[in-house]
């Protein structure tokens, strides 16, 4: 089913699932930014644009002939900046619920970020 999207992977469904986790993580981080008191529409719009661009870049990097190593580095940097902005949004007006949600969202996003590095290496350097 996911073979046309990720044709050079032995398990395209697993790669698609990983990209879906990245998308879910990005949506959660944008929600943290959007619900922060004092967070303007502009910051939320920029965070949403970075999140969508991150997922699109991830798909492109993982496809043969996509953005390549430089694109992967830019995508990782964009996602790291999204994590920082979401973390800042949480600590700007902390409540117990926001701290717990932020810890889970930011922690999960950091784990995905670390796992992405060897995956991008496999996609861009190893083939």
MOPAC internal coordinates of N, CA, C and O (Angstrom, degrees):
PM7 1SCF
backbone

  N    0.0000 0     0.00 0     0.00 0    0    0    0
  C    1.4422 1     0.00 0     0.00 0    1    0    0
  C    1.5331 1   111.09 1     0.00 0    2    1    0
  O    1.2310 1   120.11 1   139.76 1    3    2    1
  N    1.3477 1   117.39 1   -40.24 1    3    2    1
  C    1.4570 1   120.79 1  -178.81 1    5    3    2
  C    1.5225 1   112.00 1   -98.86 1    6    5    3
  O    1.2310 1   120.28 1  -174.48 1    7    6    5
  N    1.3232 1   117.07 1     5.52 1    7    6    5
  C    1.4650 1   121.77 1  -179.91 1    9    7    6
  C    1.5335 1   112.76 1   -56.66 1   10    9    7
  O    1.2310 1   118.49 1   137.01 1   11   10    9
  N    1.3400 1   120.47 1   -42.99 1   11   10    9
  C    1.4745 1   118.93 1   178.45 1   13   11   10
  C    1.5343 1   113.28 1   -65.09 1   14   13   11
  O    1.2310 1   120.13 1   151.28 1   15   14   13
  N    1.3219 1   117.36 1   -28.72 1   15   14   13
  C    1.4619 1   120.62 1  -178.67 1   17   15   14
  C    1.5264 1   111.40 1   -77.71 1   18   17   15
  O    1.2310 1   120.48 1   137.12 1   19   18   17
  N    1.3229 1   116.68 1   -42.88 1   19   18   17
  C    1.4631 1   122.02 1  -179.61 1   21   19   18
  C    1.5272 1   108.98 1  -128.07 1   22   21   19
  O    1.2310 1   119.81 1  -104.61 1   23   22   21
  N    1.3345 1   117.96 1    75.39 1   23   22   21
  C    1.4590 1   120.77 1  -169.97 1   25   23   22
  C    1.5253 1   115.38 1   -70.63 1   26   25   23
  O    1.2310 1   118.84 1   156.89 1   27   26   25
  N    1.3088 1   119.82 1   -23.11 1   27   26   25
  C    1.4610 1   120.91 1  -173.52 1   29   27   26
  C    1.5226 1   114.09 1   -99.22 1   30   29   27
  O    1.2310 1   119.85 1  -168.52 1   31   30   29
  N    1.2917 1   117.89 1    11.48 1   31   30   29
  C    1.4514 1   121.15 1  -179.29 1   33   31   30
  C    1.5190 1   109.67 1  -103.59 1   34   33   31
  O    1.2310 1   120.58 1   -34.87 1   35   34   33
  N    1.3305 1   116.50 1   145.13 1   35   34   33
  C    1.4674 1   119.72 1   179.71 1   37   35   34
  C    1.5185 1   111.24 1   -71.10 1   38   37   35
  O    1.2310 1   120.37 1   153.46 1   39   38   37
  N    1.3350 1   116.91 1   -26.54 1   39   38   37
  C    1.4590 1   120.88 1   177.29 1   41   39   38
  C    1.5345 1   109.32 1  -131.05 1   42   41   39
  O    1.2310 1   120.41 1   -98.70 1   43   42   41
  N    1.3184 1   116.82 1    81.30 1   43   42   41
  C    1.4650 1   119.12 1  -179.06 1   45   43   42
  C    1.5207 1   113.35 1   -61.75 1   46   45   43
  O    1.2310 1   120.09 1   150.22 1   47   46   45
  N    1.3344 1   117.44 1   -29.78 1   47   46   45
  C    1.4670 1   119.84 1   179.13 1   49   47   46
  C    1.5248 1   110.67 1   -66.26 1   50   49   47
  O    1.2310 1   120.16 1   142.45 1   51   50   49
  N    1.3310 1   117.31 1   -37.55 1   51   50   49
  C    1.4635 1   120.31 1   178.20 1   53   51   50
  C    1.5268 1   110.77 1   -66.53 1   54   53   51
  O    1.2310 1   120.33 1   139.63 1   55   54   53
  N    1.3176 1   116.98 1   -40.37 1   55   54   53
  C    1.4662 1   120.56 1   178.15 1   57   55   54
  C    1.5271 1   109.92 1   -65.61 1   58   57   55
  O    1.2310 1   120.36 1   137.59 1   59   58   57
  N    1.3288 1   116.92 1   -42.41 1   59   58   57
  C    1.4664 1   120.47 1   177.35 1   61   59   58
  C    1.5265 1   110.90 1   -63.36 1   62   61   59
  O    1.2310 1   120.28 1   141.32 1   63   62   61
  N    1.3231 1   117.07 1   -38.68 1   63   62   61
  C    1.4617 1   120.75 1   176.57 1   65   63   62
  C    1.5167 1   111.85 1   -63.66 1   66   65   63
  O    1.2310 1   120.76 1   140.93 1   67   66   65
  N    1.3320 1   116.15 1   -39.07 1   67   66   65
  C    1.4594 1   120.01 1   178.14 1   69   67   66
  C    1.5289 1   110.82 1   -65.61 1   70   69   67
  O    1.2310 1   120.35 1   138.08 1   71   70   69
  N    1.3277 1   116.94 1   -41.92 1   71   70   69
  C    1.4685 1   120.45 1   177.29 1   73   71   70
  C    1.5309 1   110.03 1   -63.83 1   74   73   71
  O    1.2310 1   120.22 1   143.40 1   75   74   73
  N    1.3297 1   117.19 1   -36.60 1   75   74   73
  C    1.4681 1   120.51 1   176.75 1   77   75   74
  C    1.5270 1   110.62 1   -64.23 1   78   77   75
  O    1.2310 1   120.13 1   142.41 1   79   78   77
  N    1.3350 1   117.36 1   -37.59 1   79   78   77
  C    1.4712 1   120.31 1   176.01 1   81   79   78
  C    1.5277 1   110.89 1   -64.73 1   82   81   79
  O    1.2310 1   120.32 1   140.51 1   83   82   81
  N    1.3206 1   116.99 1   -39.49 1   83   82   81
  C    1.4660 1   120.30 1   176.47 1   85   83   82
  C    1.5294 1   109.85 1   -61.47 1   86   85   83
  O    1.2310 1   120.54 1   135.97 1   87   86   85
  N    1.3332 1   116.57 1   -44.03 1   87   86   85
  C    1.4678 1   120.53 1   179.45 1   89   87   86
  C    1.5228 1   110.96 1   -62.70 1   90   89   87
  O    1.2310 1   120.17 1   135.70 1   91   90   89
  N    1.3251 1   117.28 1   -44.30 1   91   90   89
  C    1.4657 1   121.02 1   178.73 1   93   91   90
  C    1.5242 1   110.97 1   -62.75 1   94   93   91
  O    1.2310 1   120.58 1   138.41 1   95   94   93
  N    1.3112 1   116.49 1   -41.59 1   95   94   93
  C    1.4578 1   120.81 1   177.85 1   97   95   94
  C    1.5251 1   110.64 1   -62.76 1   98   97   95
  O    1.2310 1   120.41 1   135.73 1   99   98   97
  N    1.3285 1   116.83 1   -44.27 1   99   98   97
  C    1.4650 1   120.22 1   179.35 1  101   99   98
  C    1.5237 1   111.88 1   -63.31 1  102  101   99
  O    1.2310 1   120.19 1   139.32 1  103  102  101
  N    1.3234 1   117.24 1   -40.68 1  103  102  101
  C    1.4709 1   120.86 1   178.17 1  105  103  102
  C    1.5267 1   110.00 1   -62.44 1  106  105  103
  O    1.2310 1   120.41 1   138.81 1  107  106  105
  N    1.3216 1   116.81 1   -41.19 1  107  106  105
  C    1.4649 1   120.86 1   178.95 1  109  107  106
  C    1.5273 1   110.86 1   -63.74 1  110  109  107
  O    1.2310 1   120.46 1   137.79 1  111  110  109
  N    1.3246 1   116.73 1   -42.21 1  111  110  109
  C    1.4628 1   119.95 1   178.85 1  113  111  110
  C    1.5287 1   111.38 1   -65.23 1  114  113  111
  O    1.2310 1   120.33 1   139.79 1  115  114  113
  N    1.3211 1   116.98 1   -40.21 1  115  114  113
  C    1.4730 1   120.15 1   177.27 1  117  115  114
  C    1.5248 1   110.10 1   -64.65 1  118  117  115
  O    1.2310 1   120.13 1   141.82 1  119  118  117
  N    1.3219 1   117.36 1   -38.18 1  119  118  117
  C    1.4709 1   120.43 1   177.74 1  121  119  118
  C    1.5232 1   110.74 1   -62.99 1  122  121  119
  O    1.2310 1   120.10 1   141.91 1  123  122  121
  N    1.3264 1   117.41 1   -38.09 1  123  122  121
  C    1.4682 1   119.92 1   176.64 1  125  123  122
  C    1.5287 1   110.58 1   -63.03 1  126  125  123
  O    1.2310 1   120.57 1   138.84 1  127  126  125
  N    1.3188 1   116.52 1   -41.16 1  127  126  125
  C    1.4667 1   120.10 1   178.88 1  129  127  126
  C    1.5259 1   110.24 1   -67.09 1  130  129  127
  O    1.2310 1   120.35 1   136.58 1  131  130  129
  N    1.3265 1   116.94 1   -43.42 1  131  130  129
  C    1.4678 1   121.11 1  -176.02 1  133  131  130
  C    1.5222 1   112.50 1   -66.44 1  134  133  131
  O    1.2310 1   120.06 1   147.40 1  135  134  133
  N    1.3238 1   117.49 1   -32.60 1  135  134  133
  C    1.4650 1   120.44 1  -176.97 1  137  135  134
  C    1.5175 1   113.32 1   -91.22 1  138  137  135
  O    1.2310 1   120.19 1   179.80 1  139  138  137
  N    1.3167 1   117.24 1    -0.20 1  139  138  137
  C    1.4624 1   119.59 1   179.25 1  141  139  138
  C    1.5221 1   109.65 1   -71.70 1  142  141  139
  O    1.2310 1   120.22 1   -48.19 1  143  142  141
  N    1.3259 1   117.18 1   131.81 1  143  142  141
  C    1.4645 1   119.54 1   176.71 1  145  143  142
  C    1.5292 1   110.10 1   -61.36 1  146  145  143
  O    1.2310 1   120.89 1   -47.44 1  147  146  145
  N    1.2990 1   115.91 1   132.56 1  147  146  145
  C    1.4552 1   120.27 1  -179.96 1  149  147  146
  C    1.5205 1   114.00 1    85.21 1  150  149  147
  O    1.2310 1   120.29 1   178.58 1  151  150  149
  N    1.3048 1   117.05 1    -1.42 1  151  150  149
  C    1.4627 1   120.30 1   177.67 1  153  151  150
  C    1.5219 1   108.41 1   -79.25 1  154  153  151
  O    1.2310 1   120.89 1   -59.67 1  155  154  153
  N    1.2981 1   115.90 1   120.33 1  155  154  153
  C    1.4609 1   119.90 1  -176.95 1  157  155  154
  C    1.5162 1   112.52 1   -79.40 1  158  157  155
  O    1.2310 1   121.92 1   -11.63 1  159  158  157
  N    1.3142 1   113.94 1   168.37 1  159  158  157
  C    1.4704 1   119.76 1   178.62 1  161  159  158
  C    1.5198 1   111.21 1   -64.20 1  162  161  159
  O    1.2310 1   120.72 1   145.28 1  163  162  161
  N    1.3127 1   116.22 1   -34.72 1  163  162  161
  C    1.4609 1   119.96 1  -177.99 1  165  163  162
  C    1.5267 1   111.01 1   -64.02 1  166  165  163
  O    1.2310 1   120.01 1   134.72 1  167  166  165
  N    1.3272 1   117.58 1   -45.28 1  167  166  165
  C    1.4622 1   120.84 1   178.92 1  169  167  166
  C    1.5191 1   110.81 1   -63.91 1  170  169  167
  O    1.2310 1   120.52 1   139.11 1  171  170  169
  N    1.3172 1   116.62 1   -40.89 1  171  170  169
  C    1.4642 1   120.30 1   177.91 1  173  171  170
  C    1.5194 1   110.70 1   -64.67 1  174  173  171
  O    1.2310 1   120.12 1   138.48 1  175  174  173
  N    1.3234 1   117.37 1   -41.52 1  175  174  173
  C    1.4657 1   120.77 1   179.15 1  177  175  174
  C    1.5277 1   111.36 1   -64.92 1  178  177  175
  O    1.2310 1   120.49 1   139.37 1  179  178  177
  N    1.3201 1   116.67 1   -40.63 1  179  178  177
  C    1.4650 1   119.96 1   178.03 1  181  179  178
  C    1.5267 1   110.16 1   -65.57 1  182  181  179
  O    1.2310 1   120.45 1   136.84 1  183  182  181
  N    1.3324 1   116.74 1   -43.16 1  183  182  181
  C    1.4678 1   120.03 1   178.21 1  185  183  182
  C    1.5245 1   110.98 1   -61.88 1  186  185  183
  O    1.2310 1   120.25 1   139.11 1  187  186  185
  N    1.3228 1   117.13 1   -40.89 1  187  186  185
  C    1.4694 1   120.52 1   178.46 1  189  187  186
  C    1.5239 1   111.04 1   -65.83 1  190  189  187
  O    1.2310 1   120.19 1   139.18 1  191  190  189
  N    1.3167 1   117.25 1   -40.82 1  191  190  189
  C    1.4681 1   120.32 1   178.58 1  193  191  190
  C    1.5267 1   111.08 1   -64.61 1  194  193  191
  O    1.2310 1   120.51 1   139.15 1  195  194  193
  N    1.3225 1   116.64 1   -40.85 1  195  194  193
  C    1.4644 1   120.32 1   177.19 1  197  195  194
  C    1.5244 1   110.35 1   -64.09 1  198  197  195
  O    1.2310 1   120.33 1   140.08 1  199  198  197
  N    1.3284 1   116.98 1   -39.92 1  199  198  197
  C    1.4642 1   120.82 1   179.94 1  201  199  198
  C    1.5248 1   111.49 1   -63.88 1  202  201  199
  O    1.2310 1   120.33 1   134.36 1  203  202  201
  N    1.3165 1   116.97 1   -45.64 1  203  202  201
  C    1.4716 1   120.67 1   179.26 1  205  203  202
  C    1.5268 1   110.30 1   -66.14 1  206  205  203
  O    1.2310 1   120.63 1   136.68 1  207  206  205
  N    1.3196 1   116.39 1   -43.32 1  207  206  205
  C    1.4630 1   120.01 1   177.64 1  209  207  206
  C    1.5110 1   112.55 1   -62.62 1  210  209  207
  O    1.2310 1   120.66 1   144.40 1  211  210  209
  N    1.3230 1   116.34 1   -35.60 1  211  210  209
  C    1.4553 1   121.16 1   178.34 1  213  211  210
  C    1.5215 1   111.53 1   -62.93 1  214  213  211
  O    1.2310 1   120.44 1   134.73 1  215  214  213
  N    1.3137 1   116.76 1   -45.27 1  215  214  213
  C    1.4704 1   120.24 1  -179.86 1  217  215  214
  C    1.5280 1   110.21 1   -67.11 1  218  217  215
  O    1.2310 1   120.24 1   137.37 1  219  218  217
  N    1.3227 1   117.15 1   -42.63 1  219  218  217
  C    1.4668 1   119.98 1   178.58 1  221  219  218
  C    1.5282 1   110.95 1   -62.71 1  222  221  219
  O    1.2310 1   120.35 1   138.78 1  223  222  221
  N    1.3200 1   116.93 1   -41.22 1  223  222  221
  C    1.4590 1   120.35 1   178.28 1  225  223  222
  C    1.5235 1   111.17 1   -67.11 1  226  225  223
  O    1.2310 1   120.19 1   142.04 1  227  226  225
  N    1.3315 1   117.24 1   -37.96 1  227  226  225
  C    1.4643 1   120.17 1   178.45 1  229  227  226
  C    1.5229 1   110.75 1   -61.30 1  230  229  227
  O    1.2310 1   120.38 1   136.22 1  231  230  229
  N    1.3171 1   116.88 1   -43.78 1  231  230  229
  C    1.4695 1   120.18 1   177.90 1  233  231  230
  C    1.5224 1   109.82 1   -62.41 1  234  233  231
  O    1.2310 1   120.19 1   136.93 1  235  234  233
  N    1.3184 1   117.24 1   -43.07 1  235  234  233
  C    1.4565 1   120.55 1  -178.51 1  237  235  234
  C    1.5295 1   111.95 1   -66.25 1  238  237  235
  O    1.2310 1   120.06 1   139.68 1  239  238  237
  N    1.3250 1   117.49 1   -40.32 1  239  238  237
  C    1.4646 1   120.51 1   179.64 1  241  239  238
  C    1.5241 1   110.53 1   -65.05 1  242  241  239
  O    1.2310 1   120.32 1   141.81 1  243  242  241
  N    1.3106 1   117.00 1   -38.19 1  243  242  241
  C    1.4605 1   120.64 1  -176.37 1  245  243  242
  C    1.5259 1   113.25 1   -78.81 1  246  245  243
  O    1.2310 1   119.94 1   170.00 1  247  246  245
  N    1.3067 1   117.72 1   -10.00 1  247  246  245
  C    1.4716 1   121.48 1   174.71 1  249  247  246
  C    1.5235 1   108.72 1   -92.11 1  250  249  247
  O    1.2310 1   120.28 1   -36.53 1  251  250  249
  N    1.3133 1   117.06 1   143.47 1  251  250  249
  C    1.4586 1   121.09 1   177.24 1  253  251  250
  C    1.5255 1   109.30 1   -64.23 1  254  253  251
  O    1.2310 1   120.56 1   -47.82 1  255  254  253
  N    1.3242 1   116.53 1   132.18 1  255  254  253
  C    1.4533 1   120.44 1  -179.42 1  257  255  254
  C    1.5116 1   113.62 1    81.80 1  258  257  255
  O    1.2310 1   120.08 1  -166.42 1  259  258  257
  N    1.3254 1   117.45 1    13.58 1  259  258  257
  C    1.4573 1   121.23 1  -179.68 1  261  259  258
  C    1.5173 1   111.53 1   -82.38 1  262  261  259
  O    1.2310 1   120.78 1    37.39 1  263  262  261
  N    1.2985 1   116.11 1  -142.61 1  263  262  261
  C    1.4622 1   121.39 1  -175.31 1  265  263  262
  C    1.5204 1   113.68 1   -68.82 1  266  265  263
  O    1.2310 1   119.84 1   155.64 1  267  266  265
  N    1.3082 1   117.90 1   -24.36 1  267  266  265
  C    1.4545 1   120.65 1   177.46 1  269  267  266
  C    1.5179 1   113.27 1    81.39 1  270  269  267
  O    1.2310 1   121.64 1    14.93 1  271  270  269
  N    1.3251 1   114.46 1  -165.07 1  271  270  269
  C    1.4596 1   121.77 1  -174.44 1  273  271  270
  C    1.5281 1   112.05 1   -64.22 1  274  273  271
  O    1.2310 1   119.87 1   135.60 1  275  274  273
  N    1.3150 1   117.85 1   -44.40 1  275  274  273
  C    1.4686 1   120.45 1  -179.97 1  277  275  274
  C    1.5264 1   110.67 1   -63.46 1  278  277  275
  O    1.2310 1   120.22 1   139.22 1  279  278  277
  N    1.3255 1   117.18 1   -40.78 1  279  278  277
  C    1.4633 1   120.76 1   177.01 1  281  279  278
  C    1.5118 1   112.04 1   -63.46 1  282  281  279
  O    1.2310 1   120.61 1   142.20 1  283  282  281
  N    1.3282 1   116.44 1   -37.80 1  283  282  281
  C    1.4608 1   120.34 1   176.92 1  285  283  282
  C    1.5165 1   111.73 1   -64.14 1  286  285  283
  O    1.2310 1   120.76 1   139.56 1  287  286  285
  N    1.3308 1   116.15 1   -40.44 1  287  286  285
  C    1.4644 1   119.62 1   178.23 1  289  287  286
  C    1.5251 1   111.55 1   -64.80 1  290  289  287
  O    1.2310 1   120.36 1   138.67 1  291  290  289
  N    1.3200 1   116.92 1   -41.33 1  291  290  289
  C    1.4675 1   120.73 1   178.08 1  293  291  290
  C    1.5270 1   110.08 1   -64.20 1  294  293  291
  O    1.2310 1   120.40 1   138.11 1  295  294  293
  N    1.3322 1   116.84 1   -41.89 1  295  294  293
  C    1.4677 1   120.44 1   179.63 1  297  295  294
  C    1.5220 1   110.79 1   -63.55 1  298  297  295
  O    1.2310 1   120.11 1   136.97 1  299  298  297
  N    1.3287 1   117.39 1   -43.03 1  299  298  297
  C    1.4659 1   120.24 1   178.27 1  301  299  298
  C    1.5278 1   110.95 1   -62.54 1  302  301  299
  O    1.2310 1   120.32 1   138.15 1  303  302  301
  N    1.3164 1   116.99 1   -41.85 1  303  302  301
  C    1.4643 1   120.76 1   178.35 1  305  303  302
  C    1.5282 1   111.18 1   -64.34 1  306  305  303
  O    1.2310 1   120.18 1   138.02 1  307  306  305
  N    1.3256 1   117.27 1   -41.98 1  307  306  305
  C    1.4673 1   120.77 1   178.89 1  309  307  306
  C    1.5242 1   110.61 1   -62.79 1  310  309  307
  O    1.2310 1   120.75 1   137.05 1  311  310  309
  N    1.3331 1   116.17 1   -42.95 1  311  310  309
  C    1.4670 1   118.83 1  -179.79 1  313  311  310
  C    1.5299 1   110.42 1   -67.66 1  314  313  311
  O    1.2310 1   120.00 1   142.58 1  315  314  313
  N    1.3397 1   117.60 1   -37.42 1  315  314  313
  C    1.4613 1   120.43 1   177.80 1  317  315  314
  C    1.5283 1   110.48 1   -64.00 1  318  317  315
  O    1.2310 1   120.25 1   139.97 1  319  318  317
  N    1.3236 1   117.13 1   -40.03 1  319  318  317
  C    1.4656 1   120.05 1   177.52 1  321  319  318
  C    1.5280 1   110.97 1   -65.05 1  322  321  319
  O    1.2310 1   120.10 1   142.10 1  323  322  321
  N    1.3288 1   117.41 1   -37.90 1  323  322  321
  C    1.4658 1   121.01 1   176.52 1  325  323  322
  C    1.5279 1   110.32 1   -62.63 1  326  325  323
  O    1.2310 1   120.37 1   140.51 1  327  326  325
  N    1.3233 1   116.90 1   -39.49 1  327  326  325
  C    1.4679 1   121.14 1   177.34 1  329  327  326
  C    1.5273 1   109.93 1   -63.00 1  330  329  327
  O    1.2310 1   120.34 1   135.99 1  331  330  329
  N    1.3268 1   116.96 1   -44.01 1  331  330  329
  C    1.4656 1   120.21 1   179.83 1  333  331  330
  C    1.5256 1   111.96 1   -63.80 1  334  333  331
  O    1.2310 1   120.31 1   137.10 1  335  334  333
  N    1.3245 1   117.01 1   -42.90 1  335  334  333
  C    1.4726 1   120.65 1   179.79 1  337  335  334
  C    1.5265 1   110.25 1   -64.38 1  338  337  335
  O    1.2310 1   120.15 1   138.54 1  339  338  337
  N    1.3286 1   117.33 1   -41.46 1  339  338  337
  C    1.4696 1   120.34 1   178.63 1  341  339  338
  C    1.5251 1   110.65 1   -65.95 1  342  341  339
  O    1.2310 1   120.36 1   139.01 1  343  342  341
  N    1.3189 1   116.93 1   -40.99 1  343  342  341
  C    1.4642 1   119.80 1   177.11 1  345  343  342
  C    1.5155 1   111.88 1   -62.57 1  346  345  343
  O    1.2310 1   120.70 1   139.28 1  347  346  345
  N    1.3169 1   116.27 1   -40.72 1  347  346  345
  C    1.4660 1   120.76 1   177.51 1  349  347  346
  C    1.5254 1   110.73 1   -64.88 1  350  349  347
  O    1.2310 1   120.42 1   142.29 1  351  350  349
  N    1.3259 1   116.80 1   -37.71 1  351  350  349
  C    1.4660 1   120.62 1   178.42 1  353  351  350
  C    1.5224 1   110.94 1   -64.28 1  354  353  351
  O    1.2310 1   120.41 1   145.25 1  355  354  353
  N    1.3202 1   116.83 1   -34.75 1  355  354  353
  C    1.4671 1   120.11 1  -179.81 1  357  355  354
  C    1.5186 1   110.73 1   -71.53 1  358  357  355
  O    1.2310 1   120.07 1   134.99 1  359  358  357
  N    1.3216 1   117.48 1   -45.01 1  359  358  357
  C    1.4637 1   119.26 1  -175.66 1  361  359  358
  C    1.5256 1   112.86 1   -79.79 1  362  361  359
  O    1.2310 1   119.86 1   169.48 1  363  362  361
  N    1.3423 1   117.87 1   -10.52 1  363  362  361
  C    1.4609 1   119.28 1   179.34 1  365  363  362
  C    1.5241 1   111.77 1   -66.43 1  366  365  363
  O    1.2310 1   119.83 1   141.04 1  367  366  365
  N    1.3105 1   117.93 1   -38.96 1  367  366  365
  C    1.4722 1   123.74 1   176.36 1  369  367  366
  C    1.5235 1   108.23 1  -139.35 1  370  369  367
  O    1.2310 1   120.31 1  -101.91 1  371  370  369
  N    1.3219 1   117.02 1    78.09 1  371  370  369
  C    1.4655 1   118.95 1  -173.46 1  373  371  370
  C    1.5293 1   113.21 1   -74.47 1  374  373  371
  O    1.2310 1   121.78 1   -42.81 1  375  374  373
  N    1.3011 1   114.19 1   137.19 1  375  374  373
  C    1.4605 1   122.97 1   166.78 1  377  375  374
  C    1.5215 1   105.27 1  -129.43 1  378  377  375
  O    1.2310 1   120.67 1   -13.32 1  379  378  377
  N    1.3037 1   116.32 1   166.68 1  379  378  377
  C    1.4619 1   119.15 1  -178.46 1  381  379  378
  C    1.5283 1   111.41 1   -60.61 1  382  381  379
  O    1.2310 1   120.64 1   138.42 1  383  382  381
  N    1.3156 1   116.38 1   -41.58 1  383  382  381
  C    1.4717 1   120.32 1  -179.31 1  385  383  382
  C    1.5228 1   110.67 1   -68.27 1  386  385  383
  O    1.2310 1   120.12 1   136.33 1  387  386  385
  N    1.3358 1   117.38 1   -43.67 1  387  386  385
  C    1.4717 1   120.18 1  -179.89 1  389  387  386
  C    1.5192 1   111.42 1   -65.24 1  390  389  387
  O    1.2310 1   120.14 1   141.85 1  391  390  389
  N    1.3156 1   117.33 1   -38.15 1  391  390  389
  C    1.4650 1   119.90 1   178.75 1  393  391  390
  C    1.5197 1   110.36 1   -66.13 1  394  393  391
  O    1.2310 1   120.15 1   136.55 1  395  394  393
  N    1.3244 1   117.32 1   -43.45 1  395  394  393
  C    1.4672 1   120.34 1   179.10 1  397  395  394
  C    1.5254 1   110.89 1   -64.87 1  398  397  395
  O    1.2310 1   120.46 1   133.13 1  399  398  397
  N    1.3285 1   116.73 1   -46.87 1  399  398  397
  C    1.4685 1   120.07 1   179.45 1  401  399  398
  C    1.5231 1   110.75 1   -64.36 1  402  401  399
  O    1.2310 1   120.66 1   139.52 1  403  402  401
  N    1.3129 1   116.34 1   -40.48 1  403  402  401
  C    1.4617 1   120.03 1   178.73 1  405  403  402
  C    1.5092 1   112.65 1   -65.43 1  406  405  403
  O    1.2310 1   120.43 1   139.63 1  407  406  405
  N    1.3268 1   116.79 1   -40.37 1  407  406  405
  C    1.4640 1   119.80 1   178.81 1  409  407  406
  C    1.5232 1   111.01 1   -62.94 1  410  409  407
  O    1.2310 1   120.65 1   137.37 1  411  410  409
  N    1.3190 1   116.37 1   -42.63 1  411  410  409
  C    1.4682 1   119.90 1   179.38 1  413  411  410
  C    1.5297 1   110.42 1   -67.32 1  414  413  411
  O    1.2310 1   120.43 1   133.20 1  415  414  413
  N    1.3302 1   116.79 1   -46.80 1  415  414  413
  C    1.4710 1   120.49 1  -177.21 1  417  415  414
  C    1.5260 1   111.76 1   -66.48 1  418  417  415
  O    1.2310 1   120.37 1   132.69 1  419  418  417
  N    1.3171 1   116.89 1   -47.31 1  419  418  417
  C    1.4621 1   120.31 1  -178.87 1  421  419  418
  C    1.5244 1   110.50 1   -69.32 1  422  421  419
  O    1.2310 1   120.33 1   138.95 1  423  422  421
  N    1.3229 1   116.97 1   -41.05 1  423  422  421
  C    1.4675 1   119.79 1   177.34 1  425  423  422
  C    1.5174 1   112.16 1   -61.41 1  426  425  423
  O    1.2310 1   120.74 1   134.82 1  427  426  425
  N    1.3233 1   116.19 1   -45.18 1  427  426  425
  C    1.4651 1   119.85 1   177.79 1  429  427  426
  C    1.5171 1   112.22 1   -63.70 1  430  429  427
  O    1.2310 1   120.64 1   139.84 1  431  430  429
  N    1.3243 1   116.39 1   -40.16 1  431  430  429
  C    1.4657 1   120.35 1   179.43 1  433  431  430
  C    1.5259 1   111.12 1   -65.61 1  434  433  431
  O    1.2310 1   120.19 1   142.62 1  435  434  433
  N    1.3251 1   117.23 1   -37.38 1  435  434  433
  C    1.4635 1   120.12 1   177.69 1  437  435  434
  C    1.5237 1   111.51 1   -67.20 1  438  437  435
  O    1.2310 1   120.35 1   140.78 1  439  438  437
  N    1.3307 1   116.93 1   -39.22 1  439  438  437
  C    1.4696 1   119.99 1   176.47 1  441  439  438
  C    1.5282 1   109.89 1   -61.89 1  442  441  439
  O    1.2310 1   120.27 1   134.26 1  443  442  441
  N    1.3236 1   117.09 1   -45.74 1  443  442  441
  C    1.4677 1   120.31 1   177.80 1  445  443  442
  C    1.5291 1   111.16 1   -61.98 1  446  445  443
  O    1.2310 1   120.35 1   142.53 1  447  446  445
  N    1.3137 1   116.94 1   -37.47 1  447  446  445
  C    1.4603 1   120.80 1   179.34 1  449  447  446
  C    1.5272 1   110.68 1   -63.15 1  450  449  447
  O    1.2310 1   120.46 1   136.96 1  451  450  449
  N    1.3226 1   116.73 1   -43.04 1  451  450  449
  C    1.4670 1   120.85 1   179.78 1  453  451  450
  C    1.5277 1   110.73 1   -66.47 1  454  453  451
  O    1.2310 1   120.07 1   139.36 1  455  454  453
  N    1.3219 1   117.48 1   -40.64 1  455  454  453
  C    1.4641 1   121.08 1  -179.99 1  457  455  454
  C    1.5280 1   110.78 1   -69.46 1  458  457  455
  O    1.2310 1   120.07 1   151.99 1  459  458  457
  N    1.3089 1   117.47 1   -28.01 1  459  458  457
  C    1.4599 1   121.45 1  -179.06 1  461  459  458
  C    1.5278 1   112.14 1   -66.56 1  462  461  459
  O    1.2310 1   119.94 1   147.71 1  463  462  461
  N    1.3152 1   117.71 1   -32.29 1  463  462  461
  C    1.4673 1   120.97 1  -175.51 1  465  463  462
  C    1.5334 1   111.75 1   -58.22 1  466  465  463
  O    1.2310 1   118.58 1   125.66 1  467  466  465
  N    1.3400 1   120.32 1   -54.34 1  467  466  465
  C    1.4714 1   117.71 1   178.16 1  469  467  466
  C    1.5283 1   113.30 1   -67.46 1  470  469  467
  O    1.2310 1   120.14 1   150.60 1  471  470  469
  N    1.3226 1   117.34 1   -29.40 1  471  470  469
  C    1.4608 1   119.85 1   177.62 1  473  471  470
  C    1.5282 1   110.53 1   -65.00 1  474  473  471
  O    1.2310 1   120.19 1   136.87 1  475  474  473
  N    1.3200 1   117.25 1   -43.13 1  475  474  473
  C    1.4617 1   120.51 1   176.28 1  477  475  474
  C    1.5268 1   110.76 1   -66.64 1  478  477  475
  O    1.2310 1   120.43 1   144.15 1  479  478  477
  N    1.3215 1   116.78 1   -35.85 1  479  478  477
  C    1.4610 1   119.52 1   175.73 1  481  479  478
  C    1.5141 1   111.68 1   -61.08 1  482  481  479
  O    1.2310 1   120.80 1   137.86 1  483  482  481
  N    1.3072 1   116.08 1   -42.14 1  483  482  481
  C    1.4634 1   120.78 1   177.08 1  485  483  482
  C    1.5236 1   110.90 1   -64.11 1  486  485  483
  O    1.2310 1   120.49 1   143.39 1  487  486  485
  N    1.3150 1   116.67 1   -36.61 1  487  486  485
  C    1.4681 1   120.52 1  -177.22 1  489  487  486
  C    1.5210 1   112.84 1   -77.61 1  490  489  487
  O    1.2310 1   119.99 1   147.51 1  491  490  489
  N    1.3326 1   117.61 1   -32.49 1  491  490  489
  C    1.4656 1   119.11 1  -171.44 1  493  491  490
  C    1.5204 1   114.38 1  -108.88 1  494  493  491
  O    1.2310 1   119.63 1   148.02 1  495  494  493
  N    1.3172 1   118.31 1   -31.98 1  495  494  493
  C    1.4579 1   120.98 1  -174.90 1  497  495  494
  C    1.5200 1   111.36 1  -101.98 1  498  497  495
  O    1.2310 1   120.40 1   138.18 1  499  498  497
  N    1.3179 1   116.85 1   -41.82 1  499  498  497
  C    1.4630 1   121.37 1  -172.32 1  501  499  498
  C    1.5292 1   116.03 1   -75.88 1  502  501  499
  O    1.2310 1   118.30 1   152.11 1  503  502  501
  N    1.3338 1   120.84 1   -27.89 1  503  502  501
  C    1.4678 1   116.18 1  -173.08 1  505  503  502
  C    1.4871 1   110.96 1   -65.12 1  506  505  503
  O    1.2310 1   120.10 1   180.00 1  507  506  505

